[in-house]
Amino acid sequence: MGSTIGLHARPARIIAEAAQKFDDSIVLSFNGQSVVAESPLLIMSLGAEHGAEVTVSSSNQEATDMIACLLSQDLDDDH
């Protein structure tokens, strides 16, 4: 997890918007909990902090790679 504050509103929104571009389901898992990546609220409910290892899974490798890449970035900065 690259965002310095963790999976709060801004990174969760960015990740969810990216996930919504795919027809395939994308699942994020952390600390025994799994949620769909299309929902910012569910993403925030994971409570993942900076440095946490969040697992991304999907039947679509492109989707998995894109979401994993976003998770590794600091999405707290303005882009």
Backbone as a printed PyTorch tensor [residue, N CA C, xyz], in Angstrom:
tensor([[[  0.8480,  -1.1620,   0.0000],
         [  0.0000,   0.0000,   0.0000],
         [  0.8920,   1.2220,   0.0000]],

        [[  0.8280,   2.0070,  -1.0560],
         [  1.7390,   3.1160,  -1.2250],
         [  1.2740,   4.4470,  -0.6690]],

        [[ -0.0340,   4.6610,  -0.5640],
         [ -0.5150,   5.9550,  -0.0690],
         [ -0.1090,   6.1460,   1.3820]],

        [[  0.4710,   7.2900,   1.6750],
         [  1.0400,   7.5260,   2.9930],
         [  0.0140,   7.5230,   4.1200]],

        [[ -1.2250,   7.8270,   3.8120],
         [ -2.2640,   7.8400,   4.8430],
         [ -3.0760,   6.5460,   4.8230]],

        [[ -2.8510,   5.6870,   3.8460],
         [ -3.5860,   4.4240,   3.7430],
         [ -4.7700,   4.5530,   2.8050]],

        [[ -5.6420,   3.5810,   2.8580],
         [ -6.7930,   3.5590,   1.9470],
         [ -7.9380,   4.4020,   2.4900]],

        [[ -7.7640,   5.7000,   2.4370],
         [ -8.8210,   6.6210,   2.8390],
         [ -9.5950,   7.0440,   1.5930]],

        [[-10.3910,   8.0780,   1.6620],
         [-11.3410,   8.4420,   0.6040],
         [-10.7050,   8.6800,  -0.7670]],

        [[ -9.6590,   9.4660,  -0.8300],
         [ -9.0840,   9.8010,  -2.1490],
         [ -8.5290,   8.5780,  -2.8790]],

        [[ -7.6220,   7.7970,  -2.2740],
         [ -7.1280,   6.6190,  -2.9930],
         [ -8.2340,   5.5970,  -3.2610]],

        [[ -9.1590,   5.4490,  -2.3420],
         [-10.2550,   4.4900,  -2.5440],
         [-11.1000,   4.8950,  -3.7450]],

        [[-11.3520,   6.1770,  -3.9040],
         [-12.1390,   6.6590,  -5.0400],
         [-11.3960,   6.4240,  -6.3550]],

        [[-10.1060,   6.7110,  -6.3730],
         [ -9.3050,   6.5310,  -7.5800],
         [ -9.2750,   5.0460,  -7.9790]],

        [[ -9.0700,   4.1810,  -7.0060],
         [ -9.0300,   2.7410,  -7.2750],
         [-10.3870,   2.2400,  -7.7470]],

        [[-11.4650,   2.6580,  -7.0860],
         [-12.8080,   2.2150,  -7.4680],
         [-13.1560,   2.6730,  -8.8810]],

        [[-12.8220,   3.9100,  -9.2160],
         [-13.1080,   4.4150, -10.5640],
         [-12.3580,   3.6080, -11.6180]],

        [[-11.1230,   3.2310, -11.3340],
         [-10.3540,   2.4140, -12.2740],
         [-10.9690,   1.0180, -12.3900]],

        [[-11.3820,   0.4560, -11.2730],
         [-11.9740,  -0.8900, -11.2700],
         [-13.2940,  -0.9240, -12.0300]],

        [[-14.0420,   0.1570, -11.9660],
         [-15.3400,   0.2120, -12.6370],
         [-15.2180,   0.2060, -14.1570]],

        [[-14.0430,   0.4310, -14.6830],
         [-13.8270,   0.4230, -16.1290],
         [-13.7750,  -0.9980, -16.6950]],

        [[-13.6770,  -1.9830, -15.8230],
         [-13.5870,  -3.3720, -16.2470],
         [-14.9160,  -4.0800, -16.0000]],

        [[-15.2430,  -5.0170, -16.8860],
         [-16.4490,  -5.8210, -16.7020],
         [-16.2280,  -6.9200, -15.6740]],

        [[-14.9810,  -7.3030, -15.4680],
         [-14.6500,  -8.3900, -14.5490],
         [-14.6470,  -7.9050, -13.1030]],

        [[-14.9900,  -8.7860, -12.2030],
         [-14.9390,  -8.4710, -10.7830],
         [-13.4760,  -8.4130, -10.3350]],

        [[-13.1730,  -7.4220,  -9.5070],
         [-11.8360,  -7.2740,  -8.9450],
         [-12.0030,  -7.2660,  -7.4280]],

        [[-11.2300,  -8.0990,  -6.7600],
         [-11.3620,  -8.2530,  -5.3100],
         [-10.0690,  -7.8200,  -4.6350]],

        [[-10.2070,  -7.0380,  -3.5750],
         [ -9.0780,  -6.6450,  -2.7390],
         [ -9.1900,  -7.3910,  -1.4180]],

        [[ -8.0740,  -7.9470,  -0.9630],
         [ -8.0690,  -8.6900,   0.2970],
         [ -6.9840,  -8.1400,   1.2100]],

        [[ -7.3490,  -8.0180,   2.4930],
         [ -6.4060,  -7.5360,   3.4940],
         [ -6.8460,  -8.0330,   4.8620]],

        [[ -5.9270,  -8.6140,   5.5770],
         [ -6.1650,  -9.0040,   6.9680],
         [ -7.4050,  -9.8980,   7.1130]],

        [[ -7.5700, -10.8480,   6.1980],
         [ -8.6790, -11.7930,   6.2710],
         [-10.0080, -11.2950,   5.7490]],

        [[-10.0470, -10.0930,   5.2410],
         [-11.2830,  -9.5070,   4.7160],
         [-11.1220,  -9.2720,   3.2180]],

        [[-12.1740,  -9.5510,   2.4520],
         [-12.1520,  -9.3200,   1.0030],
         [-13.3350,  -8.4410,   0.6080]],

        [[-13.0800,  -7.5040,  -0.3120],
         [-14.1300,  -6.5990,  -0.7920],
         [-13.9700,  -6.4100,  -2.2980]],

        [[-15.0650,  -6.0120,  -2.9470],
         [-14.9850,  -5.6880,  -4.3670],
         [-14.3540,  -4.3090,  -4.5140]],

        [[-13.5080,  -4.1810,  -5.5310],
         [-12.7550,  -2.9460,  -5.7250],
         [-13.5750,  -1.8350,  -6.3600]],

        [[-14.7990,  -2.1100,  -6.7520],
         [-15.6230,  -1.1080,  -7.4110],
         [-16.2970,  -0.1530,  -6.4190]],

        [[-16.1660,  -0.4080,  -5.1280],
         [-16.8240,   0.4060,  -4.1070],
         [-15.8130,   1.1180,  -3.2160]],

        [[-15.7540,   2.4470,  -3.2920],
         [-14.8160,   3.1770,  -2.4260],
         [-15.0780,   2.9200,  -0.9380]],

        [[-16.3280,   2.8410,  -0.5510],
         [-16.6440,   2.6110,   0.8650],
         [-16.1480,   1.2540,   1.3380]],

        [[-16.3200,   0.2370,   0.4950],
         [-15.8270,  -1.0930,   0.8700],
         [-14.3050,  -1.1120,   0.9170]],

        [[-13.6650,  -0.4210,  -0.0260],
         [-12.2020,  -0.3410,  -0.0150],
         [-11.7270,   0.2980,   1.2840]],

        [[-12.3480,   1.3890,   1.6900],
         [-11.9580,   2.0610,   2.9350],
         [-12.1890,   1.1650,   4.1490]],

        [[-13.2080,   0.3000,   4.0730],
         [-13.5150,  -0.5730,   5.2100],
         [-12.4110,  -1.5810,   5.4940]],

        [[-11.5050,  -1.7930,   4.5320],
         [-10.3870,  -2.7060,   4.7730],
         [ -9.4490,  -2.1710,   5.8540]],

        [[ -9.3590,  -0.8560,   5.9710],
         [ -8.5010,  -0.2570,   6.9880],
         [ -7.0120,  -0.4550,   6.7300]],

        [[ -6.6300,  -0.6330,   5.4700],
         [ -5.2180,  -0.8490,   5.1380],
         [ -4.4390,   0.4560,   5.2860]],

        [[ -3.3370,   0.3860,   5.9890],
         [ -2.4890,   1.5490,   6.2040],
         [ -1.2700,   1.4870,   5.3000]],

        [[ -0.5320,   2.5830,   5.2490],
         [  0.6870,   2.6490,   4.4410],
         [  1.5850,   1.4510,   4.7480]],

        [[  2.0610,   0.7960,   3.7030],
         [  2.9520,  -0.3430,   3.8610],
         [  2.2430,  -1.6800,   3.9880]],

        [[  0.9230,  -1.6700,   4.1200],
         [  0.1600,  -2.9150,   4.2440],
         [  0.2000,  -3.6820,   2.9300]],

        [[  0.1300,  -4.9920,   3.0060],
         [  0.0940,  -5.8290,   1.8120],
         [ -1.3610,  -6.1640,   1.4840]],

        [[ -1.8570,  -5.5350,   0.4310],
         [ -3.2280,  -5.7620,  -0.0380],
         [ -3.1290,  -6.6350,  -1.2810]],

        [[ -3.9020,  -7.7250,  -1.3130],
         [ -3.8920,  -8.6500,  -2.4430],
         [ -5.0010,  -8.2760,  -3.4150]],

        [[ -4.6640,  -8.2760,  -4.6970],
         [ -5.6240,  -7.9800,  -5.7600],
         [ -5.8530,  -9.2590,  -6.5500]],

        [[ -7.1210,  -9.5980,  -6.7890],
         [ -7.4030, -10.7780,  -7.6060],
         [ -8.5520, -10.4970,  -8.5620]],

        [[ -8.4310, -11.0790,  -9.7470],
         [ -9.4400, -10.9560, -10.7950],
         [ -9.1200, -11.9980, -11.8570]],

        [[-10.1150, -12.3870, -12.6250],
         [ -9.8560, -13.2820, -13.7520],
         [ -9.2250, -12.5190, -14.9050]],

        [[ -9.2260, -11.1860, -14.8260],
         [ -8.6650, -10.3290, -15.8600],
         [ -7.2890,  -9.8390, -15.3960]],

        [[ -6.2340, -10.3410, -16.0200],
         [ -4.8740,  -9.9850, -15.6030],
         [ -4.5970,  -8.4920, -15.7660]],

        [[ -5.1330,  -7.8810, -16.8190],
         [ -4.9380,  -6.4380, -17.0230],
         [ -5.5370,  -5.6490, -15.8640]],

        [[ -6.7170,  -6.0530, -15.4170],
         [ -7.3660,  -5.3780, -14.2880],
         [ -6.5510,  -5.5590, -13.0150]],

        [[ -6.0950,  -6.7780, -12.7810],
         [ -5.2780,  -7.0530, -11.5960],
         [ -4.0230,  -6.1870, -11.5940]],

        [[ -3.3510,  -6.1420, -12.7390],
         [ -2.1130,  -5.3560, -12.8310],
         [ -2.3630,  -3.8670, -12.6230]],

        [[ -3.4420,  -3.3460, -13.2140],
         [ -3.7320,  -1.9120, -13.0880],
         [ -4.0340,  -1.5330, -11.6340]],

        [[ -4.8730,  -2.3210, -10.9810],
         [ -5.2410,  -2.0030,  -9.5980],
         [ -4.0420,  -2.1850,  -8.6730]],

        [[ -3.2510,  -3.2220,  -8.8930],
         [ -2.0460,  -3.4270,  -8.0820],
         [ -1.0880,  -2.2570,  -8.2500]],

        [[ -0.9590,  -1.7650,  -9.4770],
         [ -0.0960,  -0.6090,  -9.7390],
         [ -0.6040,   0.6230,  -8.9860]],

        [[ -1.9070,   0.8510,  -9.0220],
         [ -2.4680,   1.9930,  -8.2870],
         [ -2.2320,   1.8570,  -6.7910]],

        [[ -2.4070,   0.6440,  -6.2640],
         [ -2.1950,   0.4250,  -4.8370],
         [ -0.7580,   0.7120,  -4.4190]],

        [[  0.1790,   0.5070,  -5.3130],
         [  1.5920,   0.7100,  -4.9800],
         [  1.9980,   2.1750,  -5.0140]],

        [[  1.1400,   3.0240,  -5.5770],
         [  1.4610,   4.4490,  -5.7140],
         [  0.9470,   5.2630,  -4.5200]],

        [[  1.5490,   6.4210,  -4.3450],
         [  1.0490,   7.3630,  -3.3410],
         [ -0.0510,   8.1910,  -3.9840]],

        [[ -1.2810,   7.8020,  -3.7880],
         [ -2.4280,   8.4720,  -4.4070],
         [ -2.9040,   9.6600,  -3.5790]],

        [[ -2.1470,  10.0390,  -2.5770],
         [ -2.5150,  11.1870,  -1.7420],
         [ -2.1330,  12.5050,  -2.3990]],

        [[ -1.1720,  12.4760,  -3.3200],
         [ -0.7410,  13.6970,  -4.0050],
         [ -1.7110,  14.0350,  -5.1200]],

        [[ -1.8230,  15.3170,  -5.4350],
         [ -2.6150,  15.7400,  -6.5860],
         [ -1.9090,  15.3190,  -7.8600]],

        [[ -2.6860,  14.8440,  -8.8340],
         [ -2.1190,  14.4000, -10.1100],
         [ -2.5940,  15.2880, -11.2140]]])
